[in-house]
């Protein structure tokens, strides 16, 4: 098994498609870094000048009407306190400040997770493509039959491919996710928007990155299983398109409760530490004969549920791929 | 192999019987030709022997072990090329062999040895996809030799090769057999097999129609003809028919069948005052035997 894995890794390393997809995904990930840079960039000189002009006008207006506005505020505050004794309308803070007129500069703590989350799709698609290509290329070129005349134990060949996608996928996942995660931190720091992120942020941020890498490895395994089952990359692509259209898109529309079982929901739940979806629940409206009263009820999908569903899917796909590979002729 | 059978079921619900009750013995040592027209089931048989295709019925034994059950135990003694040599196109020849060597735990020094053996060492660094067909075949032979096998299986090894390439492959097969290995070569090109094979099996429509030593098959199936060139073909024909030989005209010559002795035939003509200006014995070859047998099989 180990020699087979070594050989498989050598083949994987030498495949230009693997390198191409890894680099493409990393470069595409830079788009999210660019978005983070745009969110956190400091105001330009023109924006500062415009803000100062606006501030000067507001200050002049405040100088003229400020005392009256504070007095009105206090009056309303007094009235409010008759019902809510703790009410505070912040009347001391009504005076304009220049920051009000500058574009808002997000801090790392606010946008880090938000900008990193979409990378899941990127890393999953990239690893799926790599997993499929590792197997389908061998079938397409006929190299699989040559390979099997050297290593006829099909279970071992299958296992070596699955292990190879894990071993090769780890650095690819780290490259893609690390590029984006590191890039976001770098650009926010460069823009002076690093702030003072708490430990909870780092826990969430790094946890998200780690689970995204694991989702990429999962996708690689699914790709290997699908390619062994279907043999052709085009067939896998066709199945994937059908799956997205039928199961991920149409089914939740027809049957909202099925959203909890879709791959996308469970993938989001796994990577982001849980998610939820709304299902409209209706009861007959007693005030009309045929009417209904509906309200959205939130259903929570936990991280554990997401992980278990992904694991089950991977096992089913790999099992099917192994079974087909063992039983079907290689011609 | 005994009673081997394989049926393919097509998507259009058609069923194609590729091999039907095939019995095949390959003697140890020497070159064994596995002959048959295209579609006779040769490649399917070889694929079943290598565990790539699962037979519907029948048994296969390789070095005394049942296949495919015990194939992993004996595969180290078998080197094979099935149809066209298939390697990873973007890898160099050397890299393809090194990957295979790693998989079967053969030292990389062996790669250089086999490359040298097939005369490919100088161009081993080029990508496989840039190789000519002849170079691809040589690389495939090098791959089969990585394991230092006792049995080599070549499926249509000369397909698409030029005459020099065909000769090269033929010489390689002969040399391998002379080292004491067994070479099983399937082909529908009879001339190449006749020159190199010690024994042959002939299949048609998935069944064995003849097997044995090449000389025995030729001797048993096809008669020798004599081609005679004479000025008066009509008179010569009458004389020879009167002697009990079969005669048929072919161009400017007469073809005399019925295993005639050329000297006796010449004497018979001379005694009647008819003198031959050409006299040529035409010996049967494997192709004639093959055509006879496969035509029978098809009938």
Boltz contact constraints between the chains, C-beta under 6 A:
constraints:
  - contact:
      token1: [A, 3]
      token2: [B, 102]
      max_distance: 6.0
  - contact:
      token1: [A, 3]
      token2: [B, 103]
      max_distance: 6.0
  - contact:
      token1: [A, 3]
      token2: [B, 105]
      max_distance: 6.0
  - contact:
      token1: [A, 4]
      token2: [B, 103]
      max_distance: 6.0
  - contact:
      token1: [A, 6]
      token2: [B, 102]
      max_distance: 6.0
  - contact:
      token1: [A, 7]
      token2: [B, 99]
      max_distance: 6.0
  - contact:
      token1: [A, 7]
      token2: [B, 102]
      max_distance: 6.0
  - contact:
      token1: [A, 7]
      token2: [B, 103]
      max_distance: 6.0
  - contact:
      token1: [A, 10]
      token2: [B, 99]
      max_distance: 6.0
  - contact:
      token1: [A, 11]
      token2: [B, 99]
      max_distance: 6.0
  - contact:
      token1: [A, 141]
      token2: [B, 86]
      max_distance: 6.0
  - contact:
      token1: [A, 142]
      token2: [B, 86]
      max_distance: 6.0
  - contact:
      token1: [A, 143]
      token2: [B, 86]
      max_distance: 6.0
  - contact:
      token1: [A, 143]
      token2: [B, 88]
      max_distance: 6.0
  - contact:
      token1: [A, 145]
      token2: [B, 52]
      max_distance: 6.0
  - contact:
      token1: [A, 145]
      token2: [B, 82]
      max_distance: 6.0
  - contact:
      token1: [A, 146]
      token2: [B, 86]
      max_distance: 6.0
  - contact:
      token1: [A, 148]
      token2: [B, 52]
      max_distance: 6.0
  - contact:
      token1: [A, 149]
      token2: [B, 50]
      max_distance: 6.0
  - contact:
      token1: [A, 149]
      token2: [B, 80]
      max_distance: 6.0
  - contact:
      token1: [A, 150]
      token2: [B, 100]
      max_distance: 6.0
  - contact:
      token1: [A, 150]
      token2: [B, 103]
      max_distance: 6.0
  - contact:
      token1: [A, 150]
      token2: [B, 104]
      max_distance: 6.0
  - contact:
      token1: [A, 151]
      token2: [B, 103]
      max_distance: 6.0
  - contact:
      token1: [A, 152]
      token2: [B, 51]
      max_distance: 6.0
  - contact:
      token1: [A, 152]
      token2: [B, 71]
      max_distance: 6.0
  - contact:
      token1: [A, 152]
      token2: [B, 72]
      max_distance: 6.0
  - contact:
      token1: [A, 152]
      token2: [B, 75]
      max_distance: 6.0
  - contact:
      token1: [A, 153]
      token2: [B, 72]
      max_distance: 6.0
  - contact:
      token1: [A, 329]
      token2: [B, 53]
      max_distance: 6.0
  - contact:
      token1: [A, 330]
      token2: [B, 52]
      max_distance: 6.0
